[in-house]
Amino acid sequence: MKRLLGTVFVAGLLAGCGEDKNDAAADASASAAEASASSVSAEVEASVSAEAEASASAQAQAQADFDRCRRTLSGLADSLSEIDSRLNVGMNYDEYGDRLGDTQVAYDRTVKAIRKQTPECIDAAVALESAFNAYVNVYDVWGNCIDDYYCDFSEGVPNDKAQAGWAKATKAIGKAERLLRQMRP
């Protein structure tokens, strides 16, 4: 019987020793899992941080592109908008020609500066150019009518062409403004 109790006691000790090894293995496994989770957490934080930095950088670049485009187009856009506004109250041929001359200067400056712009900015510039060309075409129609003794600019085909040209210019100015607003970050 002593032998049996001794065997049970030794078996119990051995079982307890195994549990200590199992506990140690479990503790080591848990520590490894915590280290792995901590490593994954650090990687996620680094990834999120990099994404945030990239997003902030992209936002800053978009703002810089917008500001540069607005500065480049502002002279031409303002000049065209001024013609558009003045046409609402009336303008004679000489005044119209003077305004177009001022707008030509702004157009020339814009053409020189536009090469360094984004495609979105160039799209807005093309819309402004379309407005300018429409105003120039009306000026030509108006001038041809003045040169023709039998032409009455206040009615008929010349007036219809002028009204259509002015409407086209107004629409193009609106398009340019819309394109520029879409660039705003």
GROMACS elastic network, one bead per residue, 0.5 to 0.9 nm:
[ bonds ]
;  ai    aj funct       b0    kb
    1     5     6  0.62717   500
    1     6     6  0.84483   500
    2     5     6  0.51980   500
    2     6     6  0.60035   500
    2     7     6  0.84529   500
    3     6     6  0.50518   500
    3     7     6  0.60772   500
    3     8     6  0.85974   500
    4     7     6  0.50537   500
    4     8     6  0.61825   500
    4     9     6  0.85287   500
    5     8     6  0.50271   500
    5     9     6  0.60047   500
    5    10     6  0.84895   500
    6    10     6  0.60278   500
    6    11     6  0.83623   500
    7    10     6  0.50878   500
    7    11     6  0.59168   500
    7    12     6  0.83825   500
    8    12     6  0.59999   500
    8    13     6  0.85535   500
    9    12     6  0.50084   500
    9    13     6  0.62244   500
    9    14     6  0.85941   500
   10    14     6  0.60684   500
   10    15     6  0.84114   500
   11    15     6  0.59593   500
   11    16     6  0.84246   500
   12    16     6  0.60373   500
   12    17     6  0.85017   500
   13    17     6  0.60603   500
   13    18     6  0.85404   500
   14    18     6  0.61832   500
   14    19     6  0.85834   500
   15    18     6  0.50919   500
   15    19     6  0.63117   500
   15    20     6  0.88371   500
   16    20     6  0.63849   500
   16    21     6  0.87515   500
   17    20     6  0.51149   500
   17    21     6  0.63950   500
   17    22     6  0.85809   500
   18    21     6  0.50186   500
   18    22     6  0.60137   500
   18    23     6  0.84039   500
   19    23     6  0.58185   500
   19    24     6  0.82849   500
   20    24     6  0.59636   500
   20    25     6  0.83818   500
   21    25     6  0.59842   500
   21    26     6  0.84079   500
   22    26     6  0.59296   500
   22    27     6  0.83871   500
   23    27     6  0.59541   500
   23    28     6  0.84231   500
   24    28     6  0.60321   500
   24    29     6  0.84019   500
   25    28     6  0.50196   500
   25    29     6  0.59662   500
   25    30     6  0.84726   500
   26    30     6  0.60018   500
   26    31     6  0.84509   500
   27    30     6  0.50247   500
   27    31     6  0.60583   500
   27    32     6  0.85010   500
   28    31     6  0.50121   500
   28    32     6  0.60858   500
   28    33     6  0.85150   500
   29    32     6  0.50483   500
   29    33     6  0.61089   500
   29    34     6  0.85692   500
   30    34     6  0.60682   500
   30    35     6  0.85081   500
   31    34     6  0.50229   500
   31    35     6  0.60925   500
   31    36     6  0.84626   500
   32    35     6  0.50162   500
   32    36     6  0.59986   500
   32    37     6  0.84601   500
   33    37     6  0.59814   500
   33    38     6  0.83523   500
   34    37     6  0.50080   500
   34    38     6  0.59105   500
   34    39     6  0.84100   500
   35    39     6  0.60114   500
   35    40     6  0.85297   500
   36    40     6  0.61155   500
   36    41     6  0.84236   500
   37    41     6  0.59119   500
   37    42     6  0.84597   500
   38    42     6  0.60922   500
   38    43     6  0.85477   500
   39    42     6  0.50662   500
   39    43     6  0.61756   500
   39    44     6  0.86016   500
   40    44     6  0.60887   500
   40    45     6  0.85147   500
   41    44     6  0.50536   500
   41    45     6  0.60898   500
   41    46     6  0.85173   500
   42    45     6  0.50188   500
   42    46     6  0.60494   500
   42    47     6  0.84878   500
   43    46     6  0.50183   500
   43    47     6  0.60486   500
   43    48     6  0.85292   500
   44    48     6  0.60372   500
   44    49     6  0.83848   500
   45    48     6  0.50930   500
   45    49     6  0.59615   500
   45    50     6  0.84924   500
   46    50     6  0.60374   500
   46    51     6  0.85235   500
   47    50     6  0.50591   500
   47    51     6  0.61135   500
   47    52     6  0.85330   500
   48    51     6  0.50481   500
   48    52     6  0.60897   500
   48    53     6  0.85621   500
   49    52     6  0.50561   500
   49    53     6  0.61451   500
   49    54     6  0.85570   500
   50    53     6  0.50446   500
   50    54     6  0.60603   500
   50    55     6  0.84652   500
   51    54     6  0.50184   500
   51    55     6  0.59949   500
   51    56     6  0.84867   500
   52    55     6  0.50157   500
   52    56     6  0.60551   500
   52    57     6  0.84607   500
   53    56     6  0.50563   500
   53    57     6  0.60184   500
   53    58     6  0.85062   500
   54    58     6  0.60464   500
   54    59     6  0.84713   500
   55    58     6  0.50557   500
   55    59     6  0.60422   500
   55    60     6  0.85407   500
   56    60     6  0.61054   500
   56    61     6  0.85671   500
   57    60     6  0.50905   500
   57    61     6  0.61634   500
   57    62     6  0.85941   500
   58    61     6  0.50400   500
   58    62     6  0.60883   500
   58    63     6  0.85797   500
   59    62     6  0.50886   500
   59    63     6  0.61888   500
   59    64     6  0.86167   500
   59   185     6  0.67486   500
   60    63     6  0.51116   500
   60    64     6  0.61766   500
   60    65     6  0.86351   500
   60   185     6  0.86938   500
   61    64     6  0.50255   500
   61    65     6  0.60983   500
   61    66     6  0.85250   500
   62    65     6  0.50820   500
   62    66     6  0.61033   500
   62    67     6  0.85990   500
   62   183     6  0.76487   500
   62   184     6  0.75465   500
   62   185     6  0.60461   500
   63    66     6  0.50712   500
   63    67     6  0.61049   500
   63    68     6  0.85378   500
   63   183     6  0.84458   500
   63   184     6  0.68266   500
   63   185     6  0.58567   500
   64    67     6  0.51561   500
   64    68     6  0.60668   500
   64    69     6  0.84936   500
   65    68     6  0.51978   500
   65    69     6  0.60577   500
   65    70     6  0.85288   500
   65   117     6  0.75244   500
   65   118     6  0.71024   500
   65   121     6  0.83732   500
   65   183     6  0.82409   500
   65   184     6  0.88974   500
   66    69     6  0.51479   500
   66    70     6  0.60599   500
   66    71     6  0.85928   500
   66   118     6  0.89858   500
   66   121     6  0.79176   500
   66   180     6  0.76517   500
   66   181     6  0.89012   500
   66   183     6  0.59308   500
   66   184     6  0.58760   500
   66   185     6  0.76404   500
   67    70     6  0.51388   500
   67    71     6  0.62009   500
   67    72     6  0.86064   500
   67   184     6  0.84725   500
   68    71     6  0.52046   500
   68    72     6  0.61711   500
   68    73     6  0.87246   500
   68   117     6  0.77410   500
   69    72     6  0.50012   500
   69    73     6  0.61115   500
   69    74     6  0.82871   500
   69   114     6  0.81602   500
   69   117     6  0.65538   500
   69   118     6  0.79135   500
   69   120     6  0.89634   500
   69   121     6  0.57481   500
   69   122     6  0.85370   500
   69   180     6  0.80560   500
   70    73     6  0.52923   500
   70    74     6  0.56608   500
   70   121     6  0.83095   500
   70   180     6  0.73970   500
   71    74     6  0.53419   500
   71    75     6  0.77943   500
   72    75     6  0.72878   500
   72    76     6  0.83835   500
   72   109     6  0.83445   500
   72   110     6  0.60899   500
   72   113     6  0.64324   500
   72   114     6  0.69051   500
   72   117     6  0.86086   500
   73    76     6  0.56134   500
   73    77     6  0.59065   500
   73    78     6  0.83990   500
   73   106     6  0.87511   500
   73   107     6  0.88221   500
   73   110     6  0.62866   500
   73   113     6  0.89039   500
   73   114     6  0.82747   500
   73   121     6  0.84431   500
   73   124     6  0.82861   500
   73   125     6  0.67659   500
   73   128     6  0.84830   500
   74    77     6  0.50534   500
   74    78     6  0.57837   500
   74    79     6  0.83544   500
   74   106     6  0.88860   500
   74   110     6  0.88308   500
   75    78     6  0.52901   500
   75    79     6  0.61421   500
   75    80     6  0.86581   500
   75   103     6  0.83041   500
   75   106     6  0.55482   500
   75   107     6  0.79679   500
   75   109     6  0.83656   500
   75   110     6  0.77776   500
   76    79     6  0.51527   500
   76    80     6  0.61448   500
   76    81     6  0.84994   500
   76   103     6  0.63563   500
   76   104     6  0.83664   500
   76   105     6  0.84411   500
   76   107     6  0.55948   500
   76   108     6  0.89104   500
   76   109     6  0.83437   500
   76   110     6  0.68972   500
   76   125     6  0.87871   500
   76   128     6  0.73496   500
   76   129     6  0.87608   500
   76   132     6  0.88254   500
   77    80     6  0.52637   500
   77    81     6  0.60461   500
   77    82     6  0.85277   500
   77   103     6  0.89974   500
   77   106     6  0.86400   500
   77   125     6  0.87705   500
   77   128     6  0.66851   500
   77   173     6  0.73500   500
   77   176     6  0.82497   500
   77   177     6  0.83500   500
   78    81     6  0.50764   500
   78    82     6  0.60778   500
   78    83     6  0.87639   500
   78   103     6  0.89098   500
   79    82     6  0.51163   500
   79    83     6  0.64968   500
   79    84     6  0.87514   500
   79    99     6  0.78068   500
   79   100     6  0.85199   500
   79   102     6  0.73379   500
   79   103     6  0.54904   500
   79   106     6  0.73300   500
   80    83     6  0.51995   500
   80    84     6  0.62490   500
   80    85     6  0.87021   500
   80    99     6  0.87056   500
   80   100     6  0.84751   500
   80   103     6  0.66946   500
   80   128     6  0.78046   500
   80   131     6  0.74420   500
   80   132     6  0.69551   500
   80   135     6  0.87870   500
   80   169     6  0.84692   500
   80   170     6  0.87933   500
   80   173     6  0.74318   500
   81    85     6  0.61284   500
   81    86     6  0.85779   500
   81   170     6  0.81859   500
   81   173     6  0.72176   500
   82    85     6  0.50904   500
   82    86     6  0.61021   500
   82    87     6  0.85383   500
   82    99     6  0.84599   500
   83    86     6  0.51346   500
   83    87     6  0.60932   500
   83    88     6  0.88518   500
   83    96     6  0.77024   500
   83    99     6  0.66518   500
   83   100     6  0.79976   500
   83   103     6  0.88010   500
   83   135     6  0.87891   500
   84    87     6  0.53334   500
   84    88     6  0.68894   500
   84   166     6  0.78040   500
   84   169     6  0.79615   500
   84   170     6  0.66042   500
   84   173     6  0.88769   500
   85    88     6  0.54367   500
   85    89     6  0.74228   500
   86    89     6  0.55168   500
   86    90     6  0.62065   500
   86    91     6  0.66930   500
   87    91     6  0.59232   500
   87    96     6  0.86099   500
   87   166     6  0.85497   500
   88    91     6  0.84686   500
   91    94     6  0.81981   500
   91    95     6  0.60981   500
   91    96     6  0.62206   500
   92    95     6  0.54383   500
   92    96     6  0.61323   500
   92    97     6  0.86826   500
   93    96     6  0.50342   500
   93    97     6  0.61468   500
   93    98     6  0.86786   500
   93   139     6  0.77425   500
   93   142     6  0.73825   500
   93   143     6  0.78027   500
   94    97     6  0.50521   500
   94    98     6  0.62201   500
   94    99     6  0.86779   500
   95    98     6  0.50430   500
   95    99     6  0.62203   500
   95   100     6  0.86105   500
   96    99     6  0.51706   500
   96   100     6  0.62168   500
   96   101     6  0.86489   500
   96   139     6  0.75875   500
   97   100     6  0.50338   500
   97   101     6  0.61632   500
   97   102     6  0.87622   500
   97   136     6  0.88694   500
   97   139     6  0.71342   500
   98   101     6  0.50383   500
   98   102     6  0.64387   500
   98   103     6  0.86549   500
   99   102     6  0.51546   500
   99   103     6  0.61746   500
   99   104     6  0.86169   500
  100   104     6  0.60170   500
  100   105     6  0.87269   500
  100   132     6  0.81850   500
  100   135     6  0.76543   500
  100   136     6  0.72909   500
  100   139     6  0.85571   500
  101   104     6  0.50306   500
  101   105     6  0.66197   500
  101   106     6  0.89558   500
  102   105     6  0.53209   500
  102   106     6  0.66276   500
  102   107     6  0.87466   500
  103   106     6  0.50290   500
  103   107     6  0.60009   500
  103   108     6  0.85731   500
  103   132     6  0.77935   500
  104   108     6  0.61087   500
  104   109     6  0.86559   500
  104   132     6  0.82884   500
  105   108     6  0.51943   500
  105   109     6  0.64197   500
  105   110     6  0.87225   500
  106   109     6  0.51884   500
  106   110     6  0.62165   500
  106   111     6  0.87329   500
  107   110     6  0.50497   500
  107   111     6  0.62034   500
  107   112     6  0.87939   500
  107   128     6  0.88432   500
  107   129     6  0.76875   500
  107   132     6  0.82173   500
  108   111     6  0.51776   500
  108   112     6  0.64977   500
  108   113     6  0.89052   500
  109   112     6  0.53118   500
  109   113     6  0.64511   500
  109   114     6  0.86668   500
  110   113     6  0.51638   500
  110   114     6  0.58007   500
  110   125     6  0.81037   500
  111   114     6  0.53679   500
  111   115     6  0.74250   500
  111   125     6  0.87054   500
  112   115     6  0.68482   500
  113   116     6  0.64057   500
  113   117     6  0.78037   500
  114   117     6  0.54198   500
  114   118     6  0.86044   500
  114   121     6  0.80258   500
  114   122     6  0.67301   500
  114   125     6  0.77587   500
  115   118     6  0.84936   500
  115   122     6  0.81996   500
  117   120     6  0.80787   500
  117   121     6  0.60036   500
  117   122     6  0.64984   500
  118   121     6  0.52408   500
  118   122     6  0.63303   500
  118   123     6  0.87655   500
  119   123     6  0.62221   500
  119   124     6  0.88247   500
  120   123     6  0.51040   500
  120   124     6  0.65904   500
  120   125     6  0.87946   500
  120   179     6  0.73044   500
  120   180     6  0.78848   500
  120   182     6  0.88316   500
  120   183     6  0.71026   500
  121   124     6  0.51452   500
  121   125     6  0.62511   500
  121   126     6  0.86845   500
  121   179     6  0.77751   500
  121   180     6  0.69733   500
  121   183     6  0.78618   500
  122   126     6  0.61009   500
  122   127     6  0.86566   500
  123   126     6  0.51211   500
  123   127     6  0.64681   500
  123   128     6  0.88630   500
  123   176     6  0.76772   500
  123   179     6  0.74021   500
  123   180     6  0.89574   500
  124   127     6  0.51556   500
  124   128     6  0.64533   500
  124   129     6  0.87247   500
  124   173     6  0.88669   500
  124   175     6  0.73419   500
  124   177     6  0.73329   500
  124   178     6  0.82531   500
  124   179     6  0.55869   500
  124   180     6  0.62929   500
  125   128     6  0.50187   500
  125   129     6  0.61289   500
  125   130     6  0.85942   500
  125   176     6  0.68893   500
  126   130     6  0.61718   500
  126   131     6  0.87024   500
  126   172     6  0.89613   500
  126   176     6  0.79622   500
  127   130     6  0.50301   500
  127   131     6  0.64245   500
  127   132     6  0.87690   500
  127   169     6  0.89217   500
  127   171     6  0.89915   500
  127   172     6  0.52378   500
  127   173     6  0.66221   500
  127   174     6  0.86108   500
  127   175     6  0.64245   500
  127   176     6  0.52484   500
  127   177     6  0.89875   500
  127   179     6  0.89071   500
  128   131     6  0.50367   500
  128   132     6  0.62390   500
  128   133     6  0.86426   500
  128   169     6  0.82437   500
  128   172     6  0.62884   500
  128   173     6  0.58098   500
  128   175     6  0.83151   500
  128   176     6  0.60526   500
  128   177     6  0.89867   500
  129   133     6  0.61253   500
  129   134     6  0.85573   500
  129   172     6  0.84419   500
  130   133     6  0.51177   500
  130   134     6  0.61748   500
  130   135     6  0.87114   500
  130   168     6  0.83146   500
  130   169     6  0.69192   500
  130   172     6  0.63498   500
  130   173     6  0.84246   500
  131   134     6  0.51030   500
  131   135     6  0.63389   500
  131   136     6  0.87192   500
  131   165     6  0.86252   500
  131   166     6  0.83337   500
  131   168     6  0.68014   500
  131   170     6  0.69037   500
  131   171     6  0.77985   500
  131   172     6  0.52283   500
  131   173     6  0.61227   500
  132   135     6  0.51519   500
  132   136     6  0.62505   500
  132   137     6  0.86663   500
  132   169     6  0.68914   500
  132   172     6  0.89308   500
  133   137     6  0.60996   500
  133   138     6  0.86472   500
  133   165     6  0.89832   500
  133   169     6  0.79988   500
  134   137     6  0.50964   500
  134   138     6  0.63583   500
  134   139     6  0.87059   500
  134   164     6  0.88813   500
  134   165     6  0.51969   500
  134   166     6  0.67564   500
  134   167     6  0.87721   500
  134   168     6  0.65486   500
  134   169     6  0.55058   500
  135   138     6  0.51610   500
  135   139     6  0.62849   500
  135   140     6  0.88075   500
  135   162     6  0.85890   500
  135   165     6  0.64967   500
  135   166     6  0.64032   500
  135   168     6  0.87170   500
  135   169     6  0.64897   500
  136   140     6  0.63378   500
  136   141     6  0.87556   500
  136   165     6  0.89121   500
  137   140     6  0.50929   500
  137   141     6  0.63120   500
  137   142     6  0.85870   500
  137   161     6  0.89927   500
  137   162     6  0.82022   500
  137   165     6  0.71247   500
  138   141     6  0.50008   500
  138   142     6  0.59913   500
  138   143     6  0.84122   500
  138   158     6  0.87511   500
  138   161     6  0.71266   500
  138   162     6  0.50762   500
  138   163     6  0.83274   500
  138   164     6  0.87637   500
  138   165     6  0.59178   500
  138   166     6  0.73017   500
  139   142     6  0.50541   500
  139   143     6  0.59882   500
  139   144     6  0.85183   500
  139   162     6  0.81833   500
  140   143     6  0.50262   500
  140   144     6  0.60405   500
  140   145     6  0.84893   500
  141   144     6  0.51828   500
  141   145     6  0.62019   500
  141   146     6  0.87199   500
  141   153     6  0.88420   500
  141   158     6  0.63611   500
  141   159     6  0.87278   500
  141   161     6  0.74640   500
  141   162     6  0.70523   500
  142   145     6  0.51150   500
  142   146     6  0.63096   500
  142   147     6  0.87685   500
  142   153     6  0.67771   500
  142   158     6  0.70310   500
  142   159     6  0.83262   500
  142   162     6  0.74491   500
  143   146     6  0.50559   500
  143   147     6  0.62938   500
  143   148     6  0.87336   500
  144   147     6  0.50682   500
  144   148     6  0.62980   500
  144   151     6  0.85747   500
  144   158     6  0.89625   500
  145   148     6  0.50593   500
  145   149     6  0.76475   500
  145   150     6  0.80942   500
  145   151     6  0.51959   500
  145   152     6  0.68838   500
  145   153     6  0.62414   500
  145   158     6  0.70046   500
  146   149     6  0.69213   500
  146   150     6  0.88671   500
  146   151     6  0.69686   500
  146   152     6  0.81169   500
  146   153     6  0.77254   500
  147   150     6  0.89000   500
  147   151     6  0.81660   500
  148   151     6  0.53747   500
  148   152     6  0.86837   500
  149   152     6  0.83678   500
  151   155     6  0.89959   500
  151   156     6  0.88220   500
  151   158     6  0.79644   500
  152   155     6  0.60426   500
  152   156     6  0.73109   500
  152   158     6  0.75673   500
  152   159     6  0.81223   500
  153   156     6  0.72416   500
  153   157     6  0.81700   500
  153   158     6  0.55419   500
  153   159     6  0.53227   500
  153   160     6  0.89980   500
  153   162     6  0.86633   500
  154   158     6  0.78045   500
  154   159     6  0.56437   500
  155   158     6  0.68787   500
  155   159     6  0.50146   500
  155   160     6  0.72471   500
  156   159     6  0.55273   500
  156   160     6  0.61993   500
  156   161     6  0.87466   500
  157   161     6  0.60769   500
  157   162     6  0.85097   500
  158   161     6  0.51327   500
  158   162     6  0.61240   500
  158   163     6  0.85989   500
  159   163     6  0.60378   500
  159   164     6  0.84792   500
  160   163     6  0.51495   500
  160   164     6  0.61034   500
  160   165     6  0.85155   500
  161   164     6  0.51256   500
  161   165     6  0.60396   500
  161   166     6  0.85510   500
  162   165     6  0.50402   500
  162   166     6  0.60672   500
  162   167     6  0.84694   500
  163   166     6  0.51657   500
  163   167     6  0.60782   500
  163   168     6  0.85375   500
  164   167     6  0.50759   500
  164   168     6  0.60905   500
  164   169     6  0.86353   500
  165   168     6  0.50118   500
  165   169     6  0.62000   500
  165   170     6  0.86459   500
  166   169     6  0.50544   500
  166   170     6  0.62002   500
  166   171     6  0.86193   500
  167   170     6  0.50914   500
  167   171     6  0.61801   500
  167   172     6  0.86105   500
  168   171     6  0.51401   500
  168   172     6  0.61649   500
  168   173     6  0.86785   500
  169   172     6  0.50494   500
  169   173     6  0.61608   500
  169   174     6  0.85974   500
  170   173     6  0.51895   500
  170   174     6  0.63010   500
  170   175     6  0.87053   500
  171   174     6  0.51000   500
  171   175     6  0.62437   500
  171   176     6  0.87694   500
  172   176     6  0.62269   500
  172   177     6  0.86366   500
  173   176     6  0.51347   500
  173   177     6  0.62641   500
  173   178     6  0.86326   500
  174   177     6  0.51005   500
  174   178     6  0.61442   500
  174   179     6  0.86267   500
  175   178     6  0.50274   500
  175   179     6  0.61230   500
  175   180     6  0.85509   500
  176   179     6  0.50925   500
  176   180     6  0.61303   500
  176   181     6  0.85969   500
  177   180     6  0.51240   500
  177   181     6  0.61775   500
  177   182     6  0.86764   500
  178   181     6  0.50887   500
  178   182     6  0.62622   500
  178   183     6  0.88550   500
  179   182     6  0.51068   500
  179   183     6  0.65767   500
  180   183     6  0.52047   500
  180   184     6  0.68539   500
  181   184     6  0.53046   500
  181   185     6  0.88119   500
  182   185     6  0.78899   500
